[in-house]
Amino acid sequence: MLHETYAGTVPPGPRVRHDPWIEHLAWLMDSSIGAGRWSIGIDGLLGLVPGLGDAAGALISLFIVMRAVRAGVPRIAVARMVANVAIDAVLGAVPLAGDFFDFAFKANIRNVAIYQASLAGGRAANVRHWAFFIGLASVLLAILAIPITLLVLLLRAI
């Protein structure tokens, strides 16, 4: 749906570029295999291969991100997409628990939704991406602050 016409004219406002290739890739990676009420994809199966599986899944996922960059998706949305791939790869690399996470966290489908929403031109989407990064930075700072605080308290007790 590159251009939809209404009464022979292109409607005003942003146009969403329909990209069936990345939609199919996201479906294949995240939801192509039905398993009862749930669906899993190749990404989860790749994650079962120790070491290389999560890296291979991340590389394949980056094709969607590269397509978004070429389509002119805003940088903050691309950063959010890269963060989704990184979260999927890093947490998926944790033995056993990471495998379950890999099946549940559908980074590619999330990234296609970000891609499409960004091309639709919503300023609200950019605000959500900034809020995500502010929240992520807060969590990372808290994770760093806890051991530092404990170390300081331990040194004062000595």
C-alpha distance (Angstrom), angle and dihedral (degrees) to the residues before:
residue distance angle dihedral
M1 . . .
L2 3.76 . .
H3 3.77 91.3 .
E4 3.75 126.5 12.9
T5 3.73 115.8 -168.7
Y6 3.75 128.6 -147.3
A7 3.79 113.9 -161.2
G8 3.78 89.9 -18.3
T9 3.81 96.9 -52.6
V10 3.77 132.2 96.0
P11 3.82 107.8 -110.3
P12 3.80 117.5 -118.2
G13 3.78 119.8 -104.0
P14 3.77 134.2 49.1
R15 3.76 122.2 -27.1
V16 3.79 121.3 -138.0
R17 3.75 112.8 -139.3
H18 3.75 109.7 -136.6
D19 3.80 107.8 -142.7
P20 3.80 108.9 -175.8
W21 3.81 92.1 178.8
I22 3.80 95.5 64.1
E23 3.80 91.8 38.9
H24 3.80 89.0 55.3
L25 3.81 91.9 45.8
A26 3.82 91.0 51.2
W27 3.81 91.2 48.4
L28 3.82 91.2 47.8
M29 3.80 92.9 49.0
D30 3.82 97.6 42.7
S31 3.81 113.3 20.6
S32 3.79 113.7 12.5
I33 3.82 97.4 110.2
G34 3.78 117.1 65.2
A35 3.79 115.3 -143.4
G36 3.78 107.9 177.9
R37 3.81 110.3 -73.6
W38 3.78 90.8 -8.3
S39 3.74 134.8 61.5
I40 3.76 128.6 -147.1
G41 3.75 132.1 -171.5
I42 3.75 143.7 -151.9
D43 3.81 91.2 -85.1
G44 3.80 90.9 66.6
L45 3.79 91.3 47.3
L46 3.81 91.6 48.8
G47 3.81 88.0 51.6
L48 3.79 89.3 62.8
V49 3.82 89.6 68.0
P50 3.81 105.4 87.7
G51 3.77 116.0 -121.0
L52 3.77 103.0 -9.6
G53 3.79 101.1 44.4
D54 3.80 98.3 73.7
A55 3.80 91.7 41.8
A56 3.81 90.9 52.0
G57 3.81 90.7 48.0
A58 3.80 90.7 50.3
L59 3.80 92.2 50.1
I60 3.79 91.3 51.6
S61 3.81 90.3 46.7
L62 3.79 90.2 54.2
F63 3.82 89.4 66.3
I64 3.80 87.8 72.1
V65 3.80 90.3 49.4
M66 3.82 91.7 49.2
R67 3.80 90.1 50.4
A68 3.81 89.3 52.1
V69 3.80 91.2 51.2
R70 3.81 90.6 51.2
A71 3.81 90.1 49.0
G72 3.81 91.7 55.8
V73 3.80 99.9 -108.5
P74 3.85 110.5 171.4
R75 3.79 116.2 -93.4
I76 3.80 94.3 -116.4
A77 3.81 90.1 56.1
V78 3.81 90.8 48.0
A79 3.81 89.1 49.9
R80 3.81 89.1 52.3
M81 3.81 89.8 50.5
V82 3.81 91.1 50.3
A83 3.82 89.0 48.7
N84 3.82 89.8 53.4
V85 3.81 90.7 52.1
A86 3.82 91.1 46.4
I87 3.81 92.6 48.8
D88 3.80 89.9 49.3
A89 3.81 92.8 48.5
V90 3.81 98.8 42.0
L91 3.80 98.4 42.8
G92 3.80 90.8 38.4
A93 3.80 89.5 58.3
V94 3.82 91.8 64.5
P95 3.81 106.6 105.1
L96 3.82 115.4 -103.7
A97 3.83 98.3 -20.1
G98 3.80 88.5 56.2
D99 3.78 90.8 55.6
F100 3.80 90.9 57.0
F101 3.80 89.3 45.8
D102 3.81 89.8 51.5
F103 3.78 91.3 56.6
A104 3.81 93.6 46.8
F105 3.82 103.9 39.8
K106 3.79 107.3 73.0
A107 3.81 101.1 -164.7
N108 3.79 95.3 165.8
I109 3.79 95.1 53.1
R110 3.82 88.8 46.4
N111 3.80 89.8 50.5
V112 3.81 93.5 50.7
A113 3.81 88.7 51.4
I114 3.83 89.9 51.0
Y115 3.82 89.9 47.2
Q116 3.80 92.9 52.0
A117 3.81 95.5 42.0
S118 3.80 91.1 49.6
L119 3.77 92.6 51.4
A120 3.80 89.1 48.9
G121 3.78 84.9 63.3
G122 3.76 105.8 -124.2
R123 3.79 115.1 166.5
A124 3.80 87.2 -163.3
A125 3.80 88.8 64.2
N126 3.81 90.5 58.3
V127 3.80 90.5 50.2
R128 3.82 89.4 52.5
H129 3.81 90.3 51.2
W130 3.81 91.3 51.2
A131 3.80 89.7 48.0
F132 3.82 89.1 51.4
F133 3.80 91.6 53.7
I134 3.80 92.8 45.5
G135 3.81 88.8 51.8
L136 3.81 91.6 45.6
A137 3.81 91.6 49.6
S138 3.81 89.9 49.0
V139 3.80 92.0 52.1
L140 3.81 92.4 46.8
L141 3.81 91.4 48.5
A142 3.80 90.2 49.7
I143 3.79 90.5 49.9
L144 3.80 89.8 51.5
A145 3.81 94.3 42.2
I146 3.80 95.6 54.4
P147 3.84 97.5 63.3
I148 3.81 91.7 39.3
T149 3.81 91.0 51.6
L150 3.80 91.2 47.2
L151 3.80 90.5 49.3
V152 3.81 91.8 50.7
L153 3.81 91.3 48.4
L154 3.80 90.4 48.2
L155 3.82 92.1 50.3
R156 3.81 91.5 48.9
A157 3.80 90.6 51.2
I158 3.79 92.2 54.7
